Amino acid sequence: MKKNVTLLFLLFYCISLTAQTDQQKADALLKKMTLEEKVGQMTQVTLAVIAKGGWGNQDGVLDPAALKKAVIDYKVGSILNTTAHAFSVETWNTIITQIQDEVKNTKSKIPVIYGLDGMHGQTYTLNSTLFPQNIGLAATRNTEFAKAIAKVTASELRASGVRWNFAPVLDIGRQPLWSRFPETFGEDVYIGKTMGSAAVKAYEEDGLKNITAVASCMKHYLGYSAARTGKDRTPAYIPEIELREYYLPQFAAAVKAGASTIMINSGEINGEPVHASKYLLTTVLRKELGFQGMIVTDWEDIIRLHTRHNVANSPRQAVAMAINAGIDMSMVPGDFSFYDLLLEAVKKGEVPMSRIDDAVRRILMLKYKVGLFDNPYPEAAAKNNFGKPSYQTLALDAAHESMTLLKNQENVLPLSKNAKVLVAGPSAQSISALNGCWSYTWQGKEEQWYPADSKTIFQAITDKLGAANVTTTTGKGFENEMNYDAAKLAAAAANVDVIILCVGEDAYAESPGNTRELALPNNQMALAGAAAATGKPVILVLTDGRPRFITGIEPFMKGILMTYWSGKKTAEAIADVLFGDYNPDGLLPFSYPRSMGEIVMYDRKPSEEVREVFNDNINTGYDPLFAFGHGLSYTSFEFSDLEPSSTTLTATTKLTVSITVKNTGGRDGKRAVELYTRDMYASITPSMKRLRAFQKISLKAGEAKKVTFVIDKNDLAFINARLKTVIEPGEFEIMIGDKKAKLTYK
């Protein structure tokens, strides 16, 4: 035992020594750098700036003169993005090699760090493996997927020569209009901070000099997803008590998990752009959360302090404002204006050298951490980790567990493999509608860049049933006019047993995904009406990034399957669920709203629970079409014997909570077991319930298992009126399944 302790001490000592050595190297280099070099390190430009043809570049070929201008003249510290679409591993390796070759001609020879958005797999490398978007990942309630997917993403980024990933998104999804809703882990704080911090650890825990790791970037700090209008990059109005209760914990957890970098909210909170908020960037992030990594802006966000937010009266004032607030690196990204303006601001005394040195030190430390000073080039061994067959297995497993069965009237599902089926709707022959944003292009809509073996829903069902049993009224592509021919659908239904109607959303990202309406488009609603009018059973397959209203058609659908945008293997997972080769076990990570006038979260306040009708109180305030945590199975589960280890919890004790879960049906299945608590009375109005823990278990038909959770005072805490995290003495409820137990905190 003593030997093990000694070895452990030596290991930690060596790690500490390495970190100190990198710090010392960064400080020594910083002392030798000119102001121009320092400002260059704080400058990040997009690939189009150095590519032949700029944004029109299709092949990744660089313009030598433009590259020289960026690296030699402006001494840029970072480059990001692609031009038009994903490139091959070989092309990325060539691009990064050429960039680092040019660095050799600089005075200080500081390598450029390249960053990409690997959002649900490595977005911008051809034939990479794509997985469920975060919203689908949250539906799995399986943290192991968050870890495994991050590991694959890191490996495929590193194979491409990239060591910095702009992920994970930690914004909470409580505004379903928001176009980046599918990138969130849904409406719950605990799922977001648990999945998010697991991803951060997985990206970085192998050591950033290892070919299986990349620097992570938690984003978008802070409150980005709470836009009042639901439009991307628009104002949010968030009381600080709410900001700290719902929006900050995910970032606090990710900081503790070791995230190396952070990207900032492009919008504003209570009238203050976050890029200009010294309180949020320095007081809260640096001092309160203890974040020591590098802070990078989002796209063009410093200049927009002047051009859009109108809080800076000139571009130079915008630069000074952001850097003084705490920004380390500017994603400019289309020119060198930031470089010129920051130089001028420093020379005029508007930005102190101490702030410049602080920012550059963090940038240099990041580059030391990821091993760029040891070897800035793509690593040959890393390419062996690209495209492994096991990644496809992981993609299918994750897609399976994300599938969420919302309705199964009269047990219409699973369907018989002998059935004659009609596959209809715009998602039936669309690849992009199964993958969503950040899929080989920014918007994800250009299907020519997807792997050749990507399958549509129609193809996957045909593979399972045989061509003789499957017909369709659709054409390739989401917007194909054939997809919306209701008369043709009605005619084709005469010869089938069941209609599988595939509707929802095509891919979108960021502002192009802004919408004024959450209802399904009229042409899709008309298809659903035509399908229902045939009298044949209709199974509705929803390929949505966010909940679209289906209240008007839900009563006429026999079955409803929510698939989200679940990546490469979405079609196969859908077919497996519909025809019984996989027993669905996904749970909604958001409350599926019934109407636009009632967007109420599961962790509602008591006054949201009650509707006052004259002198009567009706508990229908939370009345979604499908509740948070809803998800059906082809088997059934029974909860019993909820047993806290004590009825009392104190500040110094932990509580073990166990419950027995039994599969009482005739099929093997998986079940996410969720533990909720309710504070009965508190100084701040408590929620009706809050999710505090979950575990995913597998049970054979007839099998029972005891599931155990351990909670402590932190699981009962909340933000009080003084903006402090507290736990107050009093009575609580613990809820698992349909069981409850009382708990007293003293």
SEVO-554003 format. One record per residue (C-alpha): z, x, y. Coordinates in steps of 0.1 Angstrom, whole numbers, padded with zeros to 4 digits, always signed. Layout:
BEGIN
ZXY...
// end
This chain:
BEGIN
+0000+0000+0000+0009+0028+0024-0024+0046+0016-0043+0014+0025-0025+0010+0058-0033+0046+0066-0069+0041+0058-0070+0010+0079-0054+0028+0108-0080+0056+0106-0108+0031+0105-0096+0013+0136-0090+0047+0153-0125+0058+0145-0140+0026+0159-0119+0030+0190-0129+0066+0194-0166+0056+0191-0161+0030+0218-0144+0055+0240-0171+0080+0235-0198+0054+0245-0177+0046+0276-0175+0082+0284-0212+0087+0280-0220+0057+0301-0197+0070+0329-0212+0104+0327-0247+0091+0329-0238+0067+0357-0226+0096+0379-0261+0112+0376-0281+0081+0384-0297+0074+0417-0293+0041+0434-0329+0033+0426-0322+0039+0389-0291+0017+0390-0309-0012+0406-0337-0008+0381-0313-0011+0353-0302-0045+0367-0338-0057+0368-0353-0077+0339-0390-0087+0338-0411-0107+0314-0437-0093+0291-0465-0109+0312-0457-0084+0340-0469-0054+0318-0494-0072+0295-0532-0071+0300-0542-0104+0314-0506-0114+0323-0497-0149+0310-0531-0152+0295-0525-0123+0271-0530-0134+0235-0527-0102+0216-0498-0083+0230-0519-0054+0243-0502-0038+0273-0517-0027+0306-0508+0010+0309-0508+0010+0347-0486-0021+0348-0462-0006+0322-0460+0026+0343-0453+0006+0374-0424-0013+0357-0408+0016+0339-0415+0046+0362-0418+0031+0397-0392+0003+0393-0372+0018+0365-0366-0017+0349-0337-0019+0325-0349-0048+0304-0379-0068+0293-0380-0102+0277-0401-0129+0263-0436-0131+0249-0468-0141+0268-0484-0171+0250-0471-0173+0215-0454-0154+0187-0467-0120+0176-0466-0102+0142-0439-0077+0133-0465-0050+0137-0475-0061+0172-0439-0063+0183-0432-0028+0169-0463-0015+0188-0452-0032+0221-0417-0018+0220-0429+0016+0209-0452+0018+0239-0424+0008+0263-0400+0034+0249-0427+0060+0250-0431+0054+0287-0393+0057+0292-0397+0094+0281-0414+0100+0314-0385+0088+0335-0358+0111+0350-0328+0098+0331-0347+0085+0300-0326+0053+0297-0341+0031+0270-0353-0004+0278-0335-0032+0260-0357-0060+0249-0345-0096+0246-0359-0127+0229-0348-0162+0223-0342-0165+0185-0329-0200+0187-0331-0214+0152-0345-0183+0135-0366-0156+0152-0388-0178+0175-0414-0153+0185-0424-0135+0154-0451-0149+0132-0441-0160+0097-0404-0157+0106-0381-0183+0089-0371-0213+0111-0339-0233+0103-0324-0265+0116-0318-0266+0154-0281-0265+0163-0279-0303+0164-0290-0305+0127-0268-0275+0118-0238-0294+0133-0247-0324+0110-0241-0302+0079-0205-0296+0089-0210-0263+0070-0200-0233+0090-0214-0210+0063-0249-0220+0074-0242-0210+0110-0232-0175+0096-0261-0171+0072-0287-0183+0096-0275-0159+0123-0277-0131+0097-0313-0139+0089-0322-0143+0125-0306-0109+0133-0325-0092+0105-0359-0106+0115-0353-0098+0152-0343-0063+0143-0374-0060+0120-0394-0069+0151-0378-0041+0170-0356-0063+0191-0318-0058+0194-0308-0085+0218-0309-0122+0210-0305-0150+0236-0284-0172+0214-0263-0191+0205-0263-0221+0229-0227-0232+0234-0233-0261+0258-0218-0294+0245-0241-0323+0239-0225-0353+0257-0255-0363+0278-0282-0375+0254-0309-0376+0281-0307-0338+0285-0338-0321+0272-0318-0293+0256-0296-0317+0236-0311-0305+0203-0300-0270+0210-0263-0281+0212-0239-0287+0184-0234-0322+0196-0206-0340+0214-0175-0325+0199-0157-0294+0212-0143-0282+0178-0177-0282+0161-0192-0264+0190-0166-0236+0192-0164-0233+0154-0201-0231+0147-0208-0211+0179-0182-0184+0173-0192-0181+0136-0228-0174+0147-0216-0148+0173-0196-0130+0146-0225-0131+0122-0249-0116+0147-0226-0087+0156-0201-0080+0128-0222-0055+0109-0220-0032+0139-0248-0033+0165-0262+0000+0154-0269-0015+0120-0304-0028+0112-0289-0062+0103-0272-0069+0136-0282-0078+0172-0263-0083+0204-0256-0120+0209-0258-0139+0242-0236-0170+0246-0252-0196+0269-0254-0213+0293-0220-0207+0310-0208-0232+0323-0213-0270+0323-0251-0267+0320-0255-0297+0297-0236-0322+0320-0264-0328+0345-0257-0362+0361-0293-0373+0358-0299-0357+0324-0327-0336+0339-0327-0299+0331-0314-0276+0358-0300-0304+0380-0265-0309+0395-0234-0316+0374-0202-0331+0389-0174-0321+0366-0137-0322+0375-0121-0289+0365-0097-0306+0341-0128-0319+0322-0146-0286+0326-0117-0268+0309-0111-0295+0282-0147-0300+0270-0170-0272+0283-0150-0240+0284-0134-0237+0249-0167-0229+0232-0171-0199+0255-0135-0188+0251-0139-0188+0213-0172-0169+0215-0156-0142+0238-0128-0138+0212-0155-0136+0185-0170-0105+0203-0201-0118+0221-0217-0089+0239-0235-0108+0266-0236-0141+0284-0263-0161+0302-0255-0183+0331-0261-0220+0338-0292-0226+0359-0277-0256+0376-0248-0262+0399-0213-0277+0395-0198-0298+0422-0224-0284+0447-0219-0248+0438-0246-0230+0419-0229-0212+0390-0250-0180+0397-0232-0179+0430-0197-0188+0418-0173-0159+0420-0146-0182+0407-0164-0190+0375-0180-0156+0369-0152-0133+0379-0119-0152+0381-0124-0174+0350-0149-0154+0328-0138-0119+0335-0101-0122+0344-0090-0153+0325-0112-0152+0294-0112-0114+0294-0150-0111+0289-0160-0074+0291-0197-0077+0282-0228-0080+0303-0237-0111+0324-0274-0120+0327-0290-0147+0347-0314-0173+0334-0351-0175+0345-0356-0170+0383-0321-0182+0390-0312-0158+0418-0341-0165+0440-0335-0202+0435-0302-0199+0454-0325-0197+0484-0356-0217+0474-0339-0245+0454-0302-0247+0459-0304-0238+0496-0270-0220+0497-0286-0187+0507-0306-0185+0539-0328-0157+0527-0339-0141+0494-0318-0111+0502-0287-0132+0508-0294-0149+0475-0294-0115+0457-0262-0104+0475-0245-0137+0467-0252-0135+0430-0244-0099+0425-0212-0101+0444-0202-0132+0424-0205-0111+0392-0241-0111+0379-0250-0078+0362-0287-0083+0354-0313-0105+0370-0339-0122+0348-0363-0120+0378-0387-0122+0358-0422-0123+0372-0422-0096+0399-0400-0068+0413-0386-0087+0443-0351-0085+0431-0353-0047+0429-0365-0044+0465-0340-0069+0479-0310-0055+0461-0318-0020+0473-0320-0033+0508-0287-0053+0504-0268-0022+0492-0282+0000+0520-0271-0027+0546-0236-0028+0531-0240-0064+0518-0233-0053+0482-0207-0025+0475-0216+0004+0453-0185-0004+0432-0201-0037+0422-0234-0019+0414-0216+0007+0393-0196-0020+0375-0228-0039+0365-0248-0008+0355-0219+0005+0334-0219-0027+0314-0257-0025+0309-0254+0011+0297-0226+0002+0274-0247-0025+0258-0275+0000+0253-0251+0025+0237-0236-0003+0215-0270-0013+0200-0279+0023+0194-0308+0026+0218-0297+0060+0230-0296+0072+0193-0331+0058+0185-0348+0033+0209-0377+0027+0185-0383+0000+0159-0365+0010+0127-0388+0013+0097-0360+0003+0073-0354-0029+0093-0389-0042+0084-0378-0045+0048-0355-0073+0058-0383-0095+0072-0395-0126+0053-0373-0123+0021-0378-0152-0004-0341-0159-0001-0346-0170+0035-0368-0199+0024-0340-0210+0000-0315-0209+0028-0338-0229+0050-0342-0256+0024-0304-0257+0017-0296-0260+0054-0323-0287+0059-0309-0306+0029-0274-0307+0043-0285-0317+0077-0302-0349+0065-0281-0378+0076-0285-0412+0060-0277-0438+0086-0286-0470+0067-0292-0479+0031-0293-0517+0028-0291-0530-0007-0293-0494-0020-0330-0494-0013-0327-0456-0015-0334-0435-0034-0369-0447-0040-0385-0446-0074-0410-0418-0080-0433-0444-0096-0435-0464-0063-0466-0468-0043-0458-0457-0008-0475-0458+0026-0465-0429+0049-0471-0439+0085-0461-0430+0120-0467-0400+0143-0444-0376+0126-0460-0381+0092-0485-0353+0096-0469-0333+0124-0454-0299+0118-0441-0295+0154-0421-0328+0152-0401-0313+0123-0393-0280+0140-0390-0287+0177-0385-0263+0206-0386-0225+0203-0409-0226+0173-0435-0198+0176-0441-0209+0212-0416-0220+0239-0425-0257+0235-0431-0255+0198-0462-0278+0199-0490-0253+0190-0492-0258+0152-0518-0231+0147-0490-0205+0150-0468-0220+0123-0468-0204+0088-0498-0216+0067-0475-0229+0040-0456-0253+0064-0457-0288+0050-0458-0322+0067-0438-0352+0055-0470-0367+0040-0477-0335+0021-0442-0332+0007-0442-0368-0005-0476-0364-0020-0465-0333-0038-0436-0352-0053-0454-0385-0063-0490-0374-0067-0519-0384-0045-0526-0416-0064-0492-0430-0054-0493-0421-0017-0515-0433+0011-0514-0429+0049-0528-0443+0080-0522-0412+0100-0541-0381+0112-0529-0346+0119-0508-0340+0150-0482-0362+0167-0505-0375+0194-0534-0384+0171-0546-0419+0180-0548-0428+0143-0510-0426+0141-0505-0456+0164-0530-0481+0148-0506-0510+0139-0534-0532+0126-0545-0504+0102-0509-0500+0090-0505-0537+0083-0537-0537+0063-0528-0506+0042-0493-0521+0034-0509-0547+0012-0513-0523-0016-0480-0505-0016-0444-0511-0026-0427-0495+0004-0435-0481+0039-0421-0448+0050-0423-0449+0088-0420-0415+0105-0412-0418+0142-0393-0399+0168-0401-0371+0192-0426-0343+0192-0413-0308+0201-0402-0301+0237-0381-0275+0254-0362-0274+0287-0377-0292+0317-0409-0304+0300-0386-0324+0277-0371-0343+0306-0373-0381+0301-0365-0412+0320-0361-0433+0289-0342-0429+0256-0360-0459+0240-0387-0451+0215-0421-0453+0232-0437-0487+0230-0464-0476+0207-0438-0465+0181-0418-0497+0185-0451-0516+0179-0456-0497+0147-0421-0506+0135-0427-0542+0143-0460-0542+0124-0444-0525+0094-0415-0550+0093-0439-0580+0096-0456-0570+0064-0425-0580+0044-0425-0547+0026-0393-0526+0026-0395-0501+0055-0377-0468+0055-0374-0454+0090-0375-0416+0092-0363-0403+0126-0375-0368+0136-0355-0367+0168-0340-0339+0189-0318-0365+0206-0309-0401+0198-0337-0425+0208-0328-0462+0210-0338-0481+0179-0314-0511+0183-0343-0536+0185-0358-0525+0152-0328-0514+0132-0321-0549+0117-0356-0549+0102-0353-0514+0086-0340-0513+0050-0331-0476+0052-0328-0451+0081-0328-0413+0077-0320-0391+0106-0336-0357+0101-0332-0340+0135-0355-0309+0139-0345-0291+0108-0370-0263+0106-0394-0249+0080-0382-0270+0051-0377-0303+0069-0405-0321+0051-0393-0310+0016-0358-0320+0024-0369-0355+0036-0389-0360+0004-0360-0348-0018-0336-0372-0001-0359-0402-0001-0367-0399-0038-0332-0389-0051-0336-0352-0058-0310-0345-0032-0279-0366-0024-0276-0368+0014-0243-0355+0029-0250-0350+0066-0227-0365+0093-0238-0374+0128-0226-0348+0153-0229-0374+0181-0224-0411+0187-0258-0428+0182-0258-0451+0213-0267-0488+0210-0280-0490+0246-0284-0470+0278-0256-0489+0294-0230-0477+0268-0230-0439+0263-0194-0436+0251-0182-0406+0231-0160-0408+0200-0131-0391+0217-0129-0419+0242-0099-0428+0263-0079-0460+0254-0093-0477+0285-0128-0471+0272-0118-0487+0239-0108-0520+0254-0130-0545+0272-0111-0570+0293-0126-0605+0291-0105-0627+0314-0070-0624+0297-0083-0612+0264-0087-0576+0254-0115-0569+0229-0116-0535+0212-0154-0531+0214-0156-0505+0241-0168-0479+0215-0196-0497+0199-0224-0473+0191-0252-0482+0167-0239-0455+0144-0206-0437+0151-0199-0400+0154-0192-0387+0118-0212-0415+0102-0234-0405+0072-0240-0423+0039-0243-0409+0004-0258-0421-0029-0223-0419-0043-0189-0430-0030-0158-0412-0022-0121-0422-0021-0093-0406-0001-0057-0407-0013-0024-0389-0011-0025-0377+0025+0005-0353+0026+0017-0333+0056+0041-0305+0045+0065-0318+0071+0067-0347+0095+0077-0323+0123+0058-0295+0140+0073-0269+0164+0059-0241+0186+0067-0215+0159+0056-0234+0127+0024-0243+0110+0017-0276+0092-0001-0278+0059-0020-0311+0054-0035-0320+0021-0055-0350+0008-0071-0358-0025-0108-0367-0024-0124-0383-0054-0161-0389-0061-0159-0425-0074-0197-0430-0078-0222-0421-0105-0239-0391-0088-0227-0356-0079-0224-0351-0042-0210-0332-0012-0186-0345+0013-0175-0332+0047-0137-0339+0050-0127-0342+0086-0092-0340+0100-0085-0358+0133-0054-0361+0154-0043-0386+0181-0017-0379+0207+0001-0413+0211+0015-0406+0246+0009-0377+0270+0010-0369+0307-0028-0370+0308-0044-0400+0291-0050-0389+0255-0082-0395+0235-0083-0421+0208-0089-0392+0184-0100-0356+0184-0116-0336+0155-0094-0306+0146-0108-0293+0113-0134-0299+0086-0143-0287+0052-0174-0293+0031-0167-0298-0006-0188-0305-0037-0177-0331-0063-0192-0340-0096-0193-0377-0105-0157-0387-0112-0142-0355-0100-0113-0352-0076-0101-0323-0055-0072-0316-0032-0083-0304+0002-0059-0285+0023-0058-0278+0061-0034-0257+0081-0028-0267+0118-0005-0255+0145+0005-0264+0180-0029-0253+0194-0045-0281+0175-0025-0306+0195-0030-0290+0229-0048-0304+0260-0054-0295+0296-0028-0310+0319-0029-0319+0356-0021-0284+0366-0051-0271+0346-0029-0254+0320-0033-0257+0283-0001-0274+0270+0014-0292+0241+0040-0319+0249+0067-0331+0226+0060-0365+0212+0044-0386+0184+0010-0379+0169-0012-0394+0142-0032-0374+0116-0063-0391+0103-0085-0381+0073-0109-0407+0060-0092-0440+0060-0057-0425+0057-0031-0418+0084+0002-0400+0087+0028-0397+0115+0037-0364+0130+0064-0354+0156+0060-0323+0178+0094-0310+0190
// end
